Amino acid sequence: MREDHLPNSDESRVGSDSEPSSTDVVRDVPRITTKTGDDGTTGLLFGGRVHKDDPVIEAVGALDEAQASIGMARAYGAYGGYGAYGRSSENIPVDNKDTFENSMDSILESIERDLWILMAEVSGFHKGSEKLIPGKTRVTSEMVDFLDKTGERLSMKLEMPKGFAVPGESIEGSLLDNARVTVRRAERRIVALSMPGTSYAGQYLNRLSDLLWIMARLADGEPRMVRDAK
């Protein structure tokens, strides 16, 4: 740890009512700004720098947006109870499945963590896939399987709309739909990179958008169909 990151250790302040000086406050706050990107470039995993409008950075940025959108949906869902789905007593888990798999909040949190792995893979594949570590800096088939199985389980609680559903029946559903289309944009950015055929990144995002659609419909409850819209 750099010296300027160390907290003030002046023992004379212990038990004192005096206010810390502005210098002490600045010293105690870790520095976020590195200034290395002031020239319009940014670093990649395993080294190297590219311009911030490079297609790789566009893809990483889209994943970052997707993660933030899912975080917003998770934060509001935890507050609002995930709309119609959360308000239905039938959806309270009563079996012995792990809570992690039954909680909408935990599902979204797991996805948010997975997206860090996608960002790492996209940022590092240019140096060779052999340097990527499955489950840490590389998407695995198990991560895709989790989305598939979760989608299948949740879809059993959903009466599939016979057509296109109009978004906006609940705030929770709308936020999940917004996350879904953001994931779709990230998927398009990754497809444009022509990543190695052994990568599961594209598959993961494709399945993720499906899962978010299911979760949005569960949150909305009774759908308003396009054909019924005025």
C-alpha positions in Angstrom: 0.0 0.0 0.0 1.3 3.4 -0.9 2.1 5.8 1.9 -0.5 8.3 0.7 -3.2 5.6 1.0 -2.5 4.9 4.7 -5.0 6.2 7.2 -3.8 9.0 9.5 -2.2 7.4 12.5 -1.7 10.5 14.7 -2.5 9.1 18.2 -3.2 12.6 19.4 -6.5 12.4 17.6 -7.8 9.4 19.5 -10.6 10.5 21.8 -10.2 14.1 20.5 -13.2 16.2 19.4 -11.1 18.1 16.9 -12.1 17.8 13.2 -9.6 16.3 10.7 -8.0 18.7 8.4 -8.7 18.6 4.6 -5.2 17.2 4.1 -6.1 14.2 6.4 -9.4 13.6 4.5 -7.6 13.5 1.2 -5.0 11.2 2.5 -7.6 8.7 3.8 -9.4 8.5 0.4 -8.0 5.9 -2.1 -7.2 7.5 -5.4 -9.6 6.4 -8.2 -8.2 8.7 -10.9 -5.0 7.3 -12.5 -4.8 9.8 -15.4 -3.5 7.0 -17.6 -6.5 7.2 -19.8 -6.2 11.0 -20.4 -4.7 10.3 -23.8 -7.9 8.4 -25.0 -6.5 4.9 -24.5 -7.2 2.2 -22.0 -5.4 -1.0 -20.8 -6.3 -4.6 -21.7 -6.1 -7.7 -19.7 -2.6 -9.2 -20.0 -1.2 -5.9 -21.2 -1.4 -3.6 -24.2 -3.4 -0.4 -24.7 -6.0 0.5 -27.3 -8.1 3.5 -28.1 -11.3 3.8 -26.1 -13.4 3.5 -29.3 -11.8 0.2 -30.2 -14.3 -2.6 -30.9 -13.0 -4.5 -27.9 -13.7 -1.6 -25.6 -17.1 -1.1 -27.2 -17.9 -4.7 -26.3 -16.6 -4.4 -22.7 -18.5 -1.1 -22.3 -21.7 -2.7 -23.5 -21.2 -5.5 -20.9 -20.6 -2.9 -18.3 -23.9 -1.2 -19.2 -25.7 -4.6 -19.1 -24.3 -5.2 -15.6 -25.4 -1.8 -14.4 -28.9 -2.3 -15.9 -29.3 -5.7 -14.2 -28.1 -4.1 -11.0 -30.8 -1.5 -11.2 -33.4 -4.2 -11.8 -32.1 -6.2 -8.9 -32.1 -3.2 -6.6 -35.7 -2.2 -7.4 -36.8 -5.8 -7.4 -35.5 -6.3 -3.9 -37.5 -3.2 -2.8 -40.6 -3.9 -4.8 -40.8 -7.7 -4.6 -40.4 -8.4 -8.3 -43.8 -7.3 -9.3 -46.6 -9.8 -9.8 -44.2 -12.8 -9.3 -43.1 -11.7 -5.9 -46.6 -10.9 -4.7 -47.8 -14.4 -5.5 -47.6 -16.8 -2.5 -47.4 -19.6 -5.0 -43.9 -18.5 -5.9 -42.5 -18.8 -2.4 -40.1 -21.8 -2.5 -41.3 -24.7 -0.4 -38.9 -27.5 -1.6 -35.4 -28.2 -0.6 -33.7 -26.5 -3.5 -30.9 -24.2 -2.6 -32.0 -20.7 -1.8 -29.6 -19.4 -4.4 -31.5 -21.0 -7.2 -34.9 -19.9 -5.9 -34.2 -16.3 -5.3 -34.8 -13.8 -8.1 -32.3 -11.5 -6.3 -29.6 -14.1 -6.1 -30.1 -15.1 -9.7 -29.5 -11.5 -10.9 -26.5 -11.1 -8.5 -25.0 -14.3 -9.9 -25.4 -12.9 -13.4 -23.8 -9.6 -12.4 -20.8 -11.5 -11.2 -20.7 -13.6 -14.4 -20.5 -10.5 -16.5 -17.2 -9.6 -14.9 -15.9 -12.9 -16.3 -17.2 -12.0 -19.7 -15.6 -8.6 -19.6 -12.3 -10.2 -18.7 -12.5 -12.7 -21.5 -13.4 -10.0 -24.1 -10.5 -7.9 -22.8 -8.0 -10.7 -22.8 -8.8 -13.1 -25.7 -6.5 -11.1 -28.1 -3.5 -12.5 -26.2 -4.6 -16.1 -26.7 -7.3 -18.1 -25.1 -4.7 -20.3 -23.4 -4.1 -17.5 -20.9 -7.8 -17.3 -19.8 -8.9 -19.3 -16.7 -12.3 -21.0 -17.0 -14.7 -19.6 -14.5 -12.4 -16.6 -13.6 -11.5 -14.9 -16.9 -13.3 -17.2 -19.3 -17.0 -18.2 -19.6 -17.7 -21.9 -19.2 -20.4 -24.2 -20.4 -21.5 -24.6 -16.8 -22.3 -20.9 -16.7 -24.5 -21.3 -19.8 -26.1 -24.4 -18.3 -27.1 -22.4 -15.2 -29.0 -19.9 -17.3 -30.7 -22.7 -19.3 -31.8 -24.6 -16.2 -32.9 -21.4 -14.4 -34.9 -20.3 -17.4 -36.6 -23.7 -17.7 -37.5 -23.7 -14.0 -38.9 -20.2 -14.1 -40.8 -20.7 -17.3 -42.8 -23.5 -15.6 -44.4 -20.8 -13.5 -45.2 -18.7 -16.6 -48.1 -19.0 -19.1 -46.3 -18.1 -22.3 -47.9 -15.1 -24.1 -49.4 -16.0 -27.5 -47.6 -13.2 -29.3 -45.6 -10.1 -28.4 -46.2 -8.6 -24.9 -46.2 -4.9 -24.5 -43.5 -3.9 -22.0 -44.4 -1.7 -19.0 -47.0 -3.6 -16.9 -44.7 -3.2 -13.9 -41.6 -1.2 -13.0 -39.8 -4.4 -12.1 -40.7 -5.9 -15.5 -39.7 -2.7 -17.3 -36.3 -2.7 -15.7 -35.8 -6.3 -16.6 -36.8 -5.6 -20.2 -34.4 -2.7 -20.3 -31.6 -5.0 -19.0 -32.6 -7.6 -21.7 -32.2 -5.2 -24.6 -28.9 -3.9 -23.1 -27.7 -7.5 -23.1 -28.7 -7.8 -26.7 -26.6 -4.8 -27.6 -23.6 -6.4 -25.8 -24.2 -9.6 -27.7 -24.1 -7.7 -31.0 -20.8 -6.0 -30.0 -19.3 -9.4 -29.2 -20.4 -11.0 -32.4 -18.7 -8.2 -34.3 -15.4 -9.2 -32.6 -15.4 -12.7 -34.2 -14.1 -14.3 -31.0 -12.7 -17.8 -31.2 -15.3 -20.6 -31.8 -14.4 -22.1 -28.5 -15.8 -19.1 -26.6 -19.1 -19.4 -24.8 -19.5 -15.6 -24.4 -22.0 -15.3 -27.3 -24.0 -18.2 -26.1 -24.1 -16.9 -22.6 -25.5 -13.5 -23.6 -28.0 -15.1 -26.0 -29.4 -17.3 -23.1 -29.2 -14.5 -20.7 -31.5 -12.3 -22.8 -34.0 -15.2 -22.9 -33.9 -15.6 -19.1 -34.4 -11.8 -18.5 -37.4 -11.9 -20.8 -38.9 -14.7 -18.8 -38.2 -12.9 -15.5 -39.7 -9.7 -16.9 -42.9 -11.5 -17.9 -43.2 -13.1 -14.5 -42.8 -9.7 -12.9 -45.4 -8.1 -15.2 -48.0 -10.8 -14.5 -51.0 -10.7 -16.9 -49.5 -9.5 -20.2 -50.9 -6.8 -22.4 -50.7 -8.2 -25.9 -49.6 -6.1 -28.9 -52.8 -7.0 -30.7 -54.8 -5.5 -27.8 -52.9 -2.2 -27.8 -54.7 0.9 -28.9 
